[in-house]
């Protein structure tokens, strides 16, 4: 999906259960919700800016009332990358992790059986990794009832080629908000 109108049409047509948020986009959301001034100063989300955060909030607003989904793989990446980002920030580290815990209370964790990766072939596993393939598999099994929100070009193209709804955040960079 490449614009706000496509997202609205998807929501209207398929009435999705929610949206799976990939790690980098989730980090932007959580860091921005915690302290927007960190967006331009945090190495783990250095490719994003305040405008990206605003677009992300608008996209998620379109899914209002629907579940925000994460996977165990995303949770592990979130923890590891957050520790790196807040390694030298002292008290802010604990406050930020408390904000993650508050988010997790509202999020839905879904997982797929690791055996679902076994039939994919080593090249696909190598190219996309377990986190992205877990996201892909969960969305695939939901039959268009769960969209993927990512900024990973490879994942978004792979999903779209398989008719899985995918939203790439950077496609919204210069669009007017819906």
C-alpha positions as CSV (number, residue, x, y, z in Angstrom):
1,X,0.0,0.0,0.0
2,X,1.4,3.3,-1.1
3,X,-0.9,6.0,0.3
4,X,-3.5,6.7,2.9
5,X,-6.4,6.1,0.5
6,X,-5.1,2.6,-0.2
7,X,-4.9,1.9,3.5
8,X,-8.4,3.2,4.1
9,X,-9.7,1.0,1.2
10,X,-8.0,-2.1,2.5
11,X,-9.5,-1.5,6.0
12,X,-12.9,-1.0,4.5
13,X,-12.7,-4.1,2.3
14,X,-11.1,-6.6,4.6
15,X,-11.9,-5.3,8.1
16,X,-8.5,-6.5,9.4
17,X,-7.9,-7.7,12.9
18,X,-4.9,-5.5,13.2
19,X,-1.4,-4.7,12.0
20,X,2.0,-6.4,12.6
21,X,4.6,-3.7,13.4
22,X,8.2,-4.6,12.3
23,X,11.0,-3.8,14.8
24,X,12.4,-0.6,13.3
25,X,9.0,1.0,12.9
26,X,8.1,-0.2,16.4
27,X,11.3,1.4,17.8
28,X,10.3,4.7,16.1
29,X,6.9,4.5,17.7
30,X,8.1,3.7,21.2
31,X,11.0,6.2,21.2
32,X,8.8,8.9,19.7
33,X,6.0,8.2,22.2
34,X,8.6,8.3,25.0
35,X,10.4,11.4,24.0
36,X,10.1,12.9,20.5
37,X,13.3,14.9,20.9
38,X,15.3,11.6,20.8
39,X,14.1,10.7,17.2
40,X,16.9,12.7,15.6
41,X,19.5,11.7,18.2
42,X,19.1,8.0,18.5
43,X,21.4,5.7,16.5
44,X,19.0,2.8,16.2
45,X,16.4,4.9,14.4
46,X,18.8,7.3,12.6
47,X,17.0,6.8,9.3
48,X,13.8,8.4,10.7
49,X,12.8,11.9,11.5
50,X,9.9,13.7,13.2
51,X,7.9,13.6,9.9
52,X,8.2,9.8,9.8
53,X,6.9,9.6,13.4
54,X,3.9,11.8,12.5
55,X,3.1,9.7,9.4
56,X,3.4,6.5,11.5
57,X,1.0,7.9,14.1
58,X,-1.4,8.7,11.3
59,X,-1.2,5.3,9.7
60,X,-1.8,3.6,13.1
61,X,-4.7,6.0,13.7
62,X,-6.4,4.4,10.6
63,X,-6.2,1.1,12.5
64,X,-7.7,2.6,15.6
65,X,-9.4,-0.1,17.8
66,X,-7.6,-2.9,16.1
67,X,-4.8,-4.9,17.7
68,X,-1.1,-4.0,17.3
69,X,0.7,-7.3,16.8
70,X,4.3,-8.2,17.6
71,X,6.1,-11.5,17.5
72,X,8.6,-13.1,19.9
73,X,11.3,-12.3,17.4
74,X,10.3,-8.6,17.3
75,X,10.2,-8.5,21.1
76,X,13.8,-9.9,21.3
77,X,15.1,-7.4,18.7
78,X,13.2,-4.6,20.5
79,X,14.9,-5.5,23.8
80,X,18.4,-5.8,22.4
81,X,18.3,-2.7,20.2
82,X,16.7,-0.6,23.0
83,X,19.5,-1.6,25.4
84,X,22.0,-0.4,22.8
85,X,20.2,2.9,22.3
86,X,19.9,3.7,26.0
87,X,23.2,2.1,27.2
88,X,24.6,5.4,28.5
89,X,21.4,7.3,29.3
90,X,21.1,6.2,32.9
91,X,17.7,6.9,34.5
92,X,16.2,7.4,31.1
93,X,16.9,3.7,30.3
94,X,14.6,2.5,33.0
95,X,11.9,5.0,32.2
96,X,12.0,4.0,28.5
97,X,11.8,0.3,29.4
98,X,8.8,1.1,31.6
99,X,7.2,2.7,28.6
100,X,7.9,-0.4,26.6
101,X,6.2,-2.5,29.3
102,X,3.1,-0.2,29.1
103,X,3.0,-0.7,25.4
104,X,3.3,-4.5,25.7
105,X,0.3,-4.5,28.0
106,X,-1.8,-3.3,25.0
107,X,-0.1,-5.3,22.2
108,X,-0.9,-8.8,21.0
109,X,1.9,-11.3,20.7
110,X,1.5,-13.9,18.0
111,X,3.9,-16.5,16.9
112,X,4.2,-19.2,14.2
113,X,5.6,-22.7,14.5
114,X,9.3,-22.7,13.6
115,X,8.6,-25.7,11.3
116,X,6.8,-23.3,9.0
117,X,10.3,-22.0,8.0
118,X,11.6,-25.4,7.1
119,X,9.9,-25.7,3.7
120,X,11.0,-22.2,2.6
121,X,14.5,-23.0,1.4
122,X,17.8,-21.8,2.8
123,X,18.1,-18.9,0.4
124,X,14.8,-17.4,1.5
125,X,15.7,-17.9,5.1
126,X,19.1,-16.3,4.5
127,X,17.7,-13.4,2.6
128,X,14.9,-12.4,4.9
129,X,15.8,-13.9,8.3
130,X,13.6,-15.4,11.0
131,X,12.0,-12.2,12.2
132,X,10.8,-11.1,8.8
133,X,9.7,-14.6,7.9
134,X,7.8,-14.9,11.2
135,X,6.0,-11.6,10.4
136,X,5.3,-12.9,6.9
137,X,4.0,-16.3,8.0
138,X,1.6,-14.8,10.6
139,X,0.2,-12.3,8.1
140,X,-0.1,-15.1,5.4
141,X,-2.0,-17.3,7.8
142,X,-4.5,-14.5,8.6
143,X,-5.6,-14.3,4.9
144,X,-5.5,-10.5,4.6
145,X,-6.8,-9.9,8.0
146,X,-3.4,-8.7,9.3
147,X,-1.3,-6.1,7.5
148,X,2.4,-5.6,7.8
149,X,3.9,-2.2,8.7
150,X,7.6,-2.1,8.0
151,X,10.3,0.1,6.5
152,X,12.1,-3.0,5.1
153,X,11.9,-2.9,1.3
154,X,12.7,-6.6,1.0
155,X,9.9,-7.7,3.4
156,X,7.3,-5.3,1.9
157,X,8.1,-6.5,-1.7
158,X,8.1,-10.2,-0.6
159,X,4.7,-9.7,1.2
160,X,3.1,-7.9,-1.7
161,X,4.3,-10.5,-4.2
162,X,2.4,-13.0,-2.1
163,X,-0.7,-10.8,-1.9
164,X,-0.1,-10.0,1.8
165,X,-1.0,-6.4,2.6
166,X,2.2,-4.5,3.4
167,X,2.8,-0.8,4.2
168,X,6.3,0.6,3.8
169,X,6.6,3.6,6.0
170,X,9.1,5.5,3.8
171,X,6.6,5.5,0.9
172,X,4.6,8.0,3.0
173,X,7.6,10.4,3.5
174,X,6.3,13.3,1.4
175,X,2.6,12.6,1.3
176,X,0.0,14.9,2.9
177,X,-1.5,13.3,5.9
178,X,-5.0,11.8,5.6
